[in-house]
């Protein structure tokens, strides 16, 4: 017994003599030394400082506003040229590609929009991981190079125009568009609505400047040099963008595309109806943009007016990109979106269809541009209102996502998603469908095209209205109360049945 007691005493003394570095509960794994109070306080201060640095957003200053300048010029040079495609369409049909159908030529323009949405499925995740240091320079190079190739296209060689103006240019703007917008979320929070208005106004401004420039240059220097001059303008603008657009927040460095698309959103009837409505609206959205000048030529509108219709349409787009979003914040997105869409349908069927003189055609161009701009800004607004925050990016796609986020990062989800994949398909096939309906420029074919455009737009507005009805809190409350009364009635019947059987 004495021997056992002394053994236990020696074991306790040995344990007491061990250094401060205790052994882990896992055999052979040393446990890290515990932090002293000063060390813990220093670590807490470091974490707090890091959190404060991440939470800080400049919301101004020279560096932040130079980023806005670069973003505005990038959208001016890329998306602005998409808005000017109607002028290219007119020239291609009459001069460069007279043997090609209107449908085939419009497919080139719609391919650009489709690639913008398709690339947006991935560029959001790439931006989160690596920022803009690769995508902005690469997209700038592709845009300038593609226009140089367009200037060399030969007459009736449609494949050359398809590859250069369709595939190459569409890929370039796909790399430029989403990062140029997303980076603004690194620099602005309170003024985010202002800077997004300025940046998207750049794309509408490009749609005003480039058609006028092209119409003025082609008679003087020819199509080839006119396009080269535009390419040099793009080179100057995009060079500034490459030098000024830069990220501020830490980048993840982790590239994962598995969560890029959320198809689970289609289980929500509001999201499903919104997707169907958006598909129908964007199916015909660009038809007036692509065919308004061709229609003006058919109606013998004087060239000094007809060639500026696209510029008028895009000029009226500038306020309609900003004001509807501001009003929607007050009354709800669908309460603005649905009336704007229905007004566009009325304008198409009630003003464009019977328009035979210059005044009516100019009025249609101005009013359609004023109300159709809401399509672009209010789609993400509505999706934000019905989607969980963590699913918003995956459900939406490349657009003005970061404007609607209240969080710090420009993206916490990918700027990619199922809705704009649907919209991308609609834009890809919509204007070629219009071209197929317009086999030749005569009264009958234009009438068919305009009626088709108006009816599909009205259908899209109606489906969006149904989404609002389904999402109505009052309706959901009424249906819930009705369901509860029905369940209570069923329960009462079940309880009465045993009592009657006992009687």
C-alpha positions as CSV (number, residue, x, y, z in Angstrom):
1,X,0.0,0.0,0.0
2,X,2.8,2.4,0.8
3,X,4.5,1.5,-2.5
4,X,1.3,2.2,-4.4
5,X,0.7,5.5,-2.6
6,X,4.3,6.7,-3.4
7,X,3.8,5.7,-7.1
8,X,0.6,7.8,-7.3
9,X,2.4,10.7,-5.6
10,X,5.3,10.6,-8.1
11,X,2.8,10.5,-11.1
12,X,1.0,13.6,-9.8
13,X,4.3,15.4,-9.3
14,X,5.4,14.4,-12.9
15,X,2.2,15.8,-14.3
16,X,2.6,19.0,-12.3
17,X,6.1,19.4,-13.7
18,X,5.0,19.3,-17.3
19,X,5.4,22.6,-19.3
20,X,2.5,24.9,-20.1
21,X,2.1,23.3,-23.5
22,X,-0.6,20.7,-22.6
23,X,-1.1,17.6,-24.5
24,X,-4.3,17.3,-26.6
25,X,-6.9,14.8,-25.9
26,X,-5.8,13.2,-29.1
27,X,-2.7,11.2,-28.3
28,X,0.5,12.6,-29.8
29,X,-1.1,15.9,-30.9
30,X,0.3,18.9,-29.1
31,X,-2.2,21.5,-28.1
32,X,-1.4,25.1,-29.0
33,X,-0.3,27.3,-26.1
34,X,-3.2,29.3,-24.7
35,X,-3.3,33.0,-25.4
36,X,-2.6,35.5,-22.7
37,X,-5.1,38.3,-22.0
38,X,-3.0,40.8,-23.9
39,X,-2.7,38.5,-26.9
40,X,-6.5,37.9,-27.0
41,X,-7.1,41.6,-26.8
42,X,-4.7,42.3,-29.7
43,X,-6.3,39.6,-31.8
44,X,-9.7,41.0,-31.1
45,X,-8.5,44.5,-32.1
46,X,-7.1,43.2,-35.3
47,X,-10.4,41.4,-36.2
48,X,-12.4,44.5,-35.4
49,X,-10.0,46.7,-37.5
50,X,-10.3,44.3,-40.4
51,X,-14.1,44.3,-40.2
52,X,-14.2,48.1,-40.1
53,X,-12.0,48.2,-43.2
54,X,-14.3,45.9,-45.0
55,X,-17.4,47.8,-43.9
56,X,-16.0,51.1,-45.0
57,X,-17.3,52.3,-48.4
58,X,-15.9,55.6,-49.8
59,X,-19.1,56.8,-51.5
60,X,-17.0,59.4,-53.3
61,X,-13.6,60.8,-53.7
62,X,-11.3,61.1,-56.8
63,X,-10.5,57.4,-57.0
64,X,-14.1,56.3,-56.7
65,X,-15.4,58.8,-59.3
66,X,-12.7,57.7,-61.8
67,X,-14.0,54.2,-61.5
68,X,-17.5,55.6,-62.4
69,X,-15.9,57.3,-65.4
70,X,-14.3,54.1,-66.6
71,X,-17.6,52.2,-66.1
72,X,-19.6,54.8,-68.0
73,X,-17.1,54.8,-70.9
74,X,-17.1,50.9,-71.0
75,X,-20.9,50.8,-71.3
76,X,-20.9,53.7,-73.8
77,X,-18.5,51.7,-76.1
78,X,-20.0,48.3,-75.7
79,X,-23.7,48.3,-74.9
80,X,-24.1,51.6,-76.7
81,X,-23.0,50.0,-79.9
82,X,-25.6,47.3,-79.4
83,X,-28.3,49.9,-79.2
84,X,-27.0,51.3,-82.5
85,X,-27.4,48.0,-84.4
86,X,-30.5,49.3,-86.2
87,X,-28.3,51.5,-88.3
88,X,-26.0,48.6,-89.2
89,X,-29.1,46.5,-90.0
90,X,-30.3,49.1,-92.4
91,X,-26.9,49.3,-94.2
92,X,-26.4,45.6,-94.3
93,X,-29.8,45.0,-95.9
94,X,-29.5,47.7,-98.5
95,X,-25.8,47.7,-99.3
96,X,-23.4,45.2,-97.7
97,X,-25.5,42.0,-97.6
98,X,-28.4,42.6,-100.0
99,X,-28.6,38.8,-100.8
100,X,-29.2,37.9,-97.1
101,X,-32.6,37.9,-95.5
102,X,-33.7,40.4,-92.9
103,X,-34.0,37.5,-90.5
104,X,-30.4,36.4,-91.0
105,X,-29.1,39.9,-90.6
106,X,-31.1,40.6,-87.4
107,X,-29.7,37.3,-86.0
108,X,-26.3,38.9,-86.0
109,X,-27.5,41.7,-83.7
110,X,-29.5,39.5,-81.5
111,X,-26.5,37.2,-81.1
112,X,-24.6,40.1,-79.5
113,X,-27.3,40.4,-76.8
114,X,-27.5,36.7,-76.3
115,X,-23.7,36.4,-75.8
116,X,-23.9,39.4,-73.3
117,X,-26.3,37.4,-71.2
118,X,-24.5,34.0,-71.8
119,X,-21.1,35.4,-70.7
120,X,-22.8,37.0,-67.7
121,X,-23.5,33.5,-66.5
122,X,-19.8,33.2,-65.7
123,X,-18.3,36.6,-65.5
124,X,-20.0,37.4,-62.2
125,X,-18.2,34.4,-60.5
126,X,-14.9,35.3,-62.2
127,X,-15.2,38.9,-61.0
128,X,-15.8,37.7,-57.4
129,X,-12.7,35.5,-57.7
130,X,-10.2,37.6,-59.7
131,X,-11.7,41.1,-60.2
132,X,-11.4,43.0,-63.5
133,X,-7.7,42.7,-64.3
134,X,-8.2,40.2,-67.1
135,X,-11.8,40.6,-68.3
136,X,-11.8,44.3,-68.9
137,X,-8.6,44.4,-71.1
138,X,-9.6,41.2,-72.9
139,X,-13.1,42.4,-73.6
140,X,-11.7,45.8,-74.8
141,X,-9.4,44.1,-77.2
142,X,-12.1,41.9,-78.6
143,X,-14.5,44.8,-79.2
144,X,-11.9,47.0,-81.0
145,X,-10.5,44.0,-83.0
146,X,-14.0,42.9,-84.0
147,X,-14.9,46.3,-85.5
148,X,-11.6,46.4,-87.4
149,X,-12.6,43.1,-88.9
150,X,-16.1,44.4,-89.7
151,X,-14.5,47.2,-91.7
152,X,-12.8,44.6,-93.9
153,X,-16.0,42.5,-94.6
154,X,-16.7,41.9,-98.3
155,X,-20.0,42.4,-100.0
156,X,-22.5,39.4,-99.7
157,X,-20.1,37.5,-97.4
158,X,-22.5,37.1,-94.5
159,X,-20.3,34.7,-92.6
160,X,-17.6,37.4,-92.2
161,X,-20.1,39.8,-90.7
162,X,-21.5,37.0,-88.5
163,X,-18.1,36.0,-87.1
164,X,-16.8,39.6,-86.6
165,X,-19.8,41.6,-85.6
166,X,-21.8,38.8,-84.1
167,X,-19.4,36.3,-82.3
168,X,-16.3,38.4,-81.7
169,X,-18.1,41.7,-80.7
170,X,-20.7,39.8,-78.7
171,X,-18.0,38.0,-76.7
172,X,-16.2,41.3,-76.1
173,X,-19.2,43.0,-74.6
174,X,-20.0,39.9,-72.6
175,X,-16.7,40.2,-70.9
176,X,-17.1,44.0,-70.4
177,X,-20.6,44.5,-69.3
178,X,-21.1,42.8,-66.0
179,X,-17.7,43.6,-64.4
180,X,-18.0,47.3,-65.4
181,X,-21.2,47.5,-63.4
182,X,-20.2,45.2,-60.6
183,X,-17.1,47.1,-59.6
184,X,-19.2,50.1,-58.6
185,X,-20.4,48.2,-55.6
186,X,-16.9,48.2,-54.2
187,X,-16.9,52.0,-54.1
188,X,-20.4,53.2,-53.5
189,X,-23.3,52.4,-51.2
190,X,-25.4,55.5,-50.4
191,X,-24.9,56.9,-53.9
192,X,-25.2,53.6,-55.6
193,X,-28.4,54.5,-57.4
194,X,-26.8,57.7,-58.7
195,X,-23.7,56.0,-60.1
196,X,-25.7,53.2,-61.7
197,X,-27.9,55.8,-63.4
198,X,-24.8,57.6,-64.7
199,X,-23.2,54.3,-65.9
200,X,-26.3,52.9,-67.7
201,X,-26.9,56.3,-69.1
202,X,-23.6,55.8,-70.9
203,X,-25.0,52.8,-72.8
204,X,-28.0,54.8,-73.8
205,X,-25.8,57.7,-74.8
206,X,-23.8,55.4,-77.1
207,X,-27.1,54.5,-78.8
208,X,-27.5,58.2,-79.5
209,X,-24.0,59.0,-80.7
210,X,-23.1,56.0,-82.8
211,X,-26.1,56.0,-85.2
212,X,-25.6,59.7,-85.9
213,X,-21.9,59.2,-86.4
214,X,-22.3,56.3,-88.7
215,X,-24.9,58.0,-90.8
216,X,-22.7,61.1,-91.2
217,X,-19.4,59.2,-91.9
218,X,-20.6,56.6,-94.4
219,X,-21.4,59.1,-97.3
220,X,-18.2,60.9,-96.7
221,X,-15.5,58.2,-96.1
222,X,-17.3,55.0,-96.9
223,X,-18.5,52.1,-94.6
224,X,-15.0,50.7,-94.0
225,X,-13.4,53.8,-92.7
226,X,-16.6,54.8,-90.9
227,X,-16.4,51.6,-88.8
228,X,-12.6,52.0,-88.3
229,X,-13.2,55.5,-86.9
230,X,-15.7,54.1,-84.5
231,X,-13.2,51.4,-83.6
232,X,-10.6,54.1,-82.7
233,X,-13.3,55.9,-80.6
234,X,-13.8,52.6,-78.8
235,X,-10.1,52.2,-78.3
236,X,-9.8,55.6,-76.7
237,X,-12.8,55.0,-74.4
238,X,-11.8,51.5,-73.4
239,X,-8.2,52.4,-72.8
240,X,-9.5,54.9,-70.1
241,X,-11.7,52.1,-68.7
242,X,-8.7,49.7,-68.4
243,X,-6.8,52.4,-66.5
244,X,-9.5,53.5,-64.2
245,X,-11.7,50.5,-63.4
246,X,-10.2,48.7,-60.4
247,X,-11.5,46.7,-57.4
248,X,-11.2,47.8,-53.8
249,X,-12.3,44.9,-51.7
250,X,-10.4,41.6,-51.2
251,X,-11.1,39.0,-53.9
252,X,-12.0,35.4,-53.0
253,X,-9.6,33.7,-55.5
254,X,-12.1,30.8,-55.4
255,X,-13.8,30.1,-58.7
256,X,-16.9,27.9,-58.5
257,X,-19.7,27.8,-61.1
258,X,-21.8,25.1,-59.4
259,X,-24.2,27.7,-57.9
260,X,-24.3,29.9,-61.0
261,X,-27.9,29.0,-61.8
262,X,-30.8,28.4,-59.4
263,X,-33.6,26.4,-61.1
264,X,-35.3,25.9,-57.8
265,X,-36.8,29.3,-58.1
266,X,-39.3,28.0,-60.7
267,X,-41.1,26.3,-57.8
268,X,-42.3,29.8,-56.8
269,X,-45.2,30.6,-59.1
270,X,-44.4,34.3,-58.9
271,X,-40.9,33.6,-60.2
272,X,-42.2,31.3,-62.9
273,X,-44.7,33.9,-64.1
274,X,-42.1,36.6,-64.1
275,X,-39.8,34.5,-66.2
276,X,-42.5,33.8,-68.7
277,X,-43.5,37.4,-68.8
278,X,-39.9,38.5,-69.2
279,X,-39.4,36.0,-72.0
280,X,-42.4,37.4,-73.9
281,X,-41.4,41.0,-73.4
282,X,-37.8,40.6,-74.4
283,X,-38.8,38.4,-77.4
284,X,-40.1,41.6,-79.1
285,X,-38.2,44.2,-77.1
286,X,-35.6,44.9,-79.8
287,X,-37.8,44.7,-82.8
288,X,-38.6,48.4,-82.9
289,X,-34.9,49.2,-82.3
290,X,-33.8,47.0,-85.3
291,X,-36.6,47.9,-87.7
292,X,-37.7,51.5,-87.0
293,X,-35.3,52.9,-89.6
294,X,-36.3,50.3,-92.2
295,X,-39.9,51.2,-91.6
296,X,-39.1,54.9,-92.0
297,X,-37.4,54.2,-95.3
298,X,-40.5,52.3,-96.4
299,X,-42.8,55.2,-95.4
300,X,-40.5,57.7,-97.3
301,X,-39.6,59.6,-94.2
302,X,-37.0,62.3,-95.1
303,X,-33.5,61.0,-94.6
304,X,-32.6,64.0,-92.4
305,X,-35.3,62.7,-89.9
306,X,-35.5,59.0,-90.6
307,X,-31.8,58.3,-89.9
308,X,-32.1,59.9,-86.5
309,X,-35.0,57.8,-85.3
310,X,-32.8,55.3,-83.5
311,X,-30.9,58.2,-81.8
312,X,-34.2,59.6,-80.6
313,X,-35.4,56.3,-79.3
314,X,-32.1,55.8,-77.4
315,X,-32.1,59.4,-76.1
316,X,-35.5,58.8,-74.5
317,X,-34.1,55.6,-72.9
318,X,-31.8,57.6,-70.6
319,X,-34.5,59.0,-68.2
320,X,-36.5,55.7,-68.5
321,X,-33.5,53.8,-67.1
322,X,-33.5,55.9,-63.9
323,X,-37.0,57.3,-63.1
324,X,-39.0,54.0,-63.1
325,X,-36.6,52.5,-60.5
326,X,-37.0,55.6,-58.3
327,X,-40.8,55.4,-58.5
328,X,-40.8,51.6,-58.0
329,X,-39.0,52.1,-54.7
330,X,-42.1,54.0,-53.6
331,X,-45.0,52.0,-55.0
332,X,-43.5,48.5,-55.9
333,X,-41.8,47.3,-59.0
334,X,-44.8,45.6,-60.7
335,X,-47.0,48.6,-60.1
336,X,-44.6,50.4,-62.5
337,X,-43.4,47.6,-64.7
338,X,-46.9,46.3,-65.8
339,X,-48.2,49.7,-66.8
340,X,-45.0,50.5,-68.7
341,X,-45.2,47.2,-70.6
342,X,-48.9,47.7,-71.4
343,X,-48.3,51.2,-72.6
344,X,-45.6,49.9,-74.9
345,X,-48.1,47.4,-76.3
346,X,-50.7,50.2,-76.8
347,X,-48.0,52.3,-78.5
348,X,-47.1,49.5,-80.9
349,X,-50.7,48.7,-81.9
350,X,-52.2,52.1,-81.6
351,X,-49.4,54.4,-82.9
352,X,-46.8,52.4,-84.8
353,X,-49.3,50.2,-86.7
354,X,-51.3,53.1,-88.2
355,X,-48.3,55.5,-88.5
356,X,-47.8,56.6,-92.1
357,X,-46.3,60.0,-91.7
358,X,-43.2,61.4,-90.2
359,X,-44.8,63.0,-87.1
360,X,-46.4,59.7,-86.0
361,X,-43.3,57.7,-86.6
362,X,-41.1,60.1,-84.6
363,X,-43.7,60.2,-81.8
364,X,-43.7,56.4,-81.6
365,X,-39.9,56.3,-81.5
366,X,-39.8,58.8,-78.7
367,X,-42.6,57.4,-76.6
368,X,-41.5,53.7,-77.0
369,X,-38.0,54.7,-76.0
370,X,-39.3,56.5,-72.9
371,X,-41.4,53.5,-71.6
372,X,-39.4,50.5,-72.8
373,X,-36.3,51.5,-70.8
374,X,-38.2,50.4,-67.7
375,X,-37.9,46.7,-68.9
376,X,-34.2,46.7,-68.2
377,X,-34.2,48.3,-64.8
378,X,-37.3,46.8,-63.3
379,X,-36.7,43.1,-64.0
380,X,-34.0,42.8,-61.4
381,X,-36.0,45.0,-59.0
382,X,-38.9,42.6,-59.0
383,X,-36.8,39.5,-58.8
384,X,-35.0,41.0,-55.7
385,X,-38.4,41.5,-54.1
386,X,-39.4,37.9,-54.3
387,X,-36.1,36.0,-53.9
388,X,-34.1,35.1,-50.8
389,X,-31.0,37.2,-50.6
390,X,-28.7,34.2,-51.0
391,X,-30.5,33.1,-54.1
392,X,-31.0,36.4,-55.8
393,X,-27.9,36.4,-58.0
394,X,-28.4,32.8,-59.1
395,X,-32.0,33.5,-60.0
396,X,-31.4,36.8,-61.8
397,X,-28.3,37.0,-64.0
398,X,-26.1,39.8,-65.2
399,X,-27.8,43.1,-64.7
400,X,-28.0,45.8,-62.1
401,X,-27.9,43.3,-59.2
402,X,-25.5,45.2,-57.0
403,X,-27.7,48.3,-57.1
404,X,-30.4,46.4,-55.2
405,X,-28.1,44.8,-52.6
406,X,-27.8,46.4,-49.3
407,X,-24.7,44.4,-48.5
408,X,-21.0,45.4,-48.8
409,X,-19.8,43.3,-51.6
410,X,-20.9,43.9,-55.2
411,X,-21.6,40.2,-55.3
412,X,-22.1,37.7,-52.6
413,X,-23.8,35.5,-55.2
414,X,-22.9,35.1,-58.8
415,X,-24.2,37.7,-61.3
416,X,-25.6,34.8,-63.2
417,X,-28.8,33.0,-63.4
418,X,-31.8,31.2,-64.8
419,X,-34.0,34.3,-65.5
420,X,-31.5,36.0,-67.8
421,X,-30.7,32.7,-69.5
422,X,-34.4,32.7,-70.4
423,X,-34.1,36.4,-71.5
424,X,-31.0,35.6,-73.5
425,X,-32.8,32.9,-75.5
426,X,-35.7,35.4,-76.1
427,X,-33.4,38.1,-77.5
428,X,-31.6,35.5,-79.6
429,X,-34.7,34.3,-81.4
430,X,-36.9,37.4,-81.2
431,X,-35.6,39.7,-83.8
432,X,-34.8,36.9,-86.3
433,X,-38.5,36.0,-85.9
434,X,-39.4,39.5,-86.8
435,X,-37.1,39.3,-89.8
436,X,-38.8,36.1,-90.9
437,X,-42.1,37.9,-90.8
438,X,-40.7,40.8,-92.8
439,X,-39.8,38.8,-95.9
440,X,-40.1,42.0,-97.9
441,X,-40.7,45.7,-97.1
442,X,-44.3,46.1,-98.0
443,X,-47.6,47.1,-96.3
444,X,-48.7,43.5,-95.6
445,X,-45.5,42.3,-94.1
446,X,-44.9,45.3,-91.9
447,X,-48.5,45.1,-90.7
448,X,-47.9,41.4,-89.7
449,X,-44.6,42.3,-87.9
450,X,-46.1,45.2,-85.9
451,X,-49.2,43.2,-84.9
452,X,-47.0,40.3,-83.8
453,X,-44.8,42.6,-81.8
454,X,-47.8,44.3,-80.1
455,X,-49.7,41.1,-79.2
456,X,-46.6,39.4,-77.7
457,X,-45.8,42.5,-75.7
458,X,-49.4,42.7,-74.4
459,X,-49.2,39.0,-73.5
460,X,-46.0,39.5,-71.6
461,X,-47.5,42.4,-69.7
462,X,-50.6,40.3,-68.8
463,X,-48.4,37.4,-67.5
464,X,-46.5,39.9,-65.3
465,X,-49.8,41.2,-64.0
466,X,-50.7,37.6,-63.1
467,X,-47.5,37.4,-61.2
468,X,-48.6,40.4,-59.2
469,X,-51.9,38.9,-58.5
470,X,-50.4,35.7,-57.3
471,X,-47.9,37.6,-55.1
472,X,-50.6,39.9,-53.7
473,X,-50.6,39.7,-49.9
474,X,-54.3,40.4,-49.8
475,X,-55.0,37.5,-52.1
476,X,-52.6,35.2,-50.3
477,X,-54.3,36.1,-47.0
478,X,-57.8,35.4,-48.4
479,X,-56.7,32.1,-49.8
480,X,-55.1,31.2,-46.5
481,X,-58.2,32.1,-44.5
482,X,-60.3,30.1,-47.0
483,X,-58.0,27.1,-46.6
484,X,-58.2,27.4,-42.8
485,X,-62.0,27.5,-42.9
486,X,-62.1,24.5,-45.1
487,X,-59.8,22.5,-42.8
488,X,-61.9,23.5,-39.8
489,X,-65.1,22.4,-41.6
490,X,-63.5,19.0,-42.5
491,X,-62.4,18.5,-38.9
492,X,-65.9,19.3,-37.7
493,X,-67.4,16.8,-40.1
494,X,-64.9,14.1,-38.9
495,X,-65.7,14.8,-35.3
496,X,-69.5,14.6,-35.9
497,X,-69.3,11.3,-37.7
498,X,-68.4,9.1,-34.6
499,X,-71.0,10.8,-32.5
500,X,-73.7,10.1,-35.0
501,X,-72.6,6.4,-35.3
502,X,-72.8,6.1,-31.4
503,X,-76.3,7.5,-31.5
